[in-house]
Amino acid sequence: MINYHAKLQTSESGLSTQIAKTVKLYLIRHGIAQVATDEIEDGARSLTKEGRQKTEKVAKRLLNLGLQFELIATSPLVRARQTAEILKAVGLSPQIEECTYLAPDGNISSWLDNWLVPRKYAPDAQIALVGHEPCLSNWAELLIWGEARNRLVLKKAGTIGIKLPETGSPLGRSHMFWLTPPKYLL
C-alpha cells in the first residue's frame, strides 16, 4: 500500500494536527506539432514554430504561478520530448526523464505499478507528465472516476492537475484540482 500521508505536526497550541499533503501530478499535453504525413512518421513529428512559442509562454506562466516539478517525465515521442525540454529550460524542473508508459499506447496500471510506486516520492511532490491525447485525458478520468468516460479534453499545451489520495490505489480515488487550456495561460 502506498502512503502519501504527511507526518503529524504540532500546532502552536501544542495540539497535533494532520496536514494532508499528497503527490500532485500535472498532466501536460505536448504543444502544437507538425501534421503527420507519409514523409514524417508520428513519433518523429516536431513542434511547430507556433507550438514552441505557445508552449514557452505557457511554461513561463506556470513558473510565474509558482509551480516547480521534482521531475518532468515525458513520452519518448519527439513532440513530447521537445515540450518537456521547454518546461525544463524555463526552470520548472531540473530533471527530465523519458517514460515509455507515456507513449500513446501507455497503460496507467503498468505506470503506477512499475514507475510511480517504486519511486516513493515525498508526500508533497509535484510531478509533470508530458504526453498525448486521448491518453492523458483517459488517465485523468481513470484516476478520478475509475473509468475512462471521454468527458475531459486536454488541449495542446494544456494542463490537468490531479491530487493522488494519501493511501491506497489512486484509481477512482484521486481529485482533479486543475484543468486549464493554454489560452488562459497565454
N, C-alpha and C positions, 0 to 999 in steps of 0.2 A: 504494500500500500504506500502511495506517495504521501508525504506530509509536507505541505507548503505553508504550514502554520508558523506564524511569528512566535517568538518567545514571550512569556508573560513579562510585563514590565510593571514597575511600581509607580503610581502616580504621586504627585506632590503631597496628597493627603495620606500616603502610605498604603492605600488600597491597591490590590493587584487588579490590573486591567488587561484585557485581551486586546491586542492590536492585530486586527485581521489584515495581514499583508499576504498577497498571493502573487504568483507569477503572472505577468501580463504578456500576452502575445499580441504583436501588431502584424497583421496580415496585410502585406503591401503588394499590389499588382504592379507588374513592370510598366514602364512608360510606353508611349506610342512607338510602335515598331514598324519596320518595313512590311509590306504586304508579301505574303508567301507567293512565290512564282515557281515555274518549272526550273529556273536557274538558282533559286535560293531555297534550300530546304528549311523546314520550320525551325529546327534547332539552331540554325545559323543566322536567323533574322536579327538585325541590329536595331537599336533605337534610331529613329529619325532625328534630324536636327531639332525639329519641334519637340519631339519626345524627350530629348536630352535637356532642352531648355525648361520645359514644363516640370520635368522630374526634379531638376535642380532647384527651381523655385519652391516646389512642394517640400523638398528636403530642408531647405533653409527655413521655411515656415515652421516645420516640425521642430527644428532645433530652437527657433525663437520661442516656441511654446514650452520649451524646457525638456523635451524628450531626449533621452540617452538610452542606447541599447547596449546591453552586455555583449551581444553578438548579433550580427546580421547573417542569417542563414539564407542561402539562395539556391534556386533551381540551377542546374548546370547549363540551361539554355542561354545563349548569348545575350538576349534582351534582358533577361532577369539579372544576369551577372553584371551587365552594364548599369542597371538600376541600382544594384547593391553597391557598386563602386562609387556611384554618385552620392548615395547616402553616407558612405564612409568618408568621402572627400570633404563633405561639408561639416563633418565632425560628429555625426550621430552615433558612431561606434568606432572603436579602434580595430575591430576584427570582422572579417568576412570568412564564412565557411561554406563551401559547396555542399549541398544536401540533395542527393538523388531523390529522396522522398518528395521533394517539392517540384519535381518534373511533372508535366501534365498527367501522367498516369500514376502519380504517387498515391499511396494508401495511408490514411491518417492513423489507423490502428498500428501499422508497422512503424510509422514515425514515432508514435507515442512509446511503444514498447522498446524499440531499438535505438532511438535517438534521444528523446526528451528524458525519459525516466532514468536511464543510466547516468545522466549528467548531473543530477541532484543540484539544480540551481537553487540559489538563495531564495527565501520567500518573497523578496521584493524585486526579483529580477525582471527586466524588460527585454524581450527578445523580438527582433524583427524577422519575419519570414517573407521572403520575396519570391513570388511565383506567378501563377497564371489563373485565368478563368476557364471554366467554371470551378476548377479545383478549390481555390481559396474560399469562394462563397460556400461551396459544399462543405469544406472543412469547418467553416464558421457555424454553419447550420447543424452539423453533427455535434460540435462542441456545445452549442446552445440547446438544441431541441432533441438531440439523439438520432436525428434522421435528416437527410437532405430533402428540403421542400421546394427548392428552386424559387425562393422568395427574395433572397438577398442578391444584389447585383453590385459588384465591385468594379468601378470604372478604372481605366488605365491611370496609374499613379495614385489611385485611391487607397484608403486605409480602413481596415476593420480592427478594432481593439477588443480583445477577448480576455477576461479575467478568469483564470482557472480556479477551481474550488480548492479549498485548503487541504483536503484529504480525499482519497479515493479517485476513481476514474473521472476524468473531465468530460467524457462523452455524455451529452444530455444534461450536464450539471454546471456548465460554465455560463458566464454572463457577458453579454456584449455591452461595452461602455462607450464605443466609438464606432461610427460609420460615417466617413467623410469622403465625398467625391472631391477630386482635385480642385474643381472650380472654387471651392470655399477656402482653399489654401493658397490660391494664386494672387 
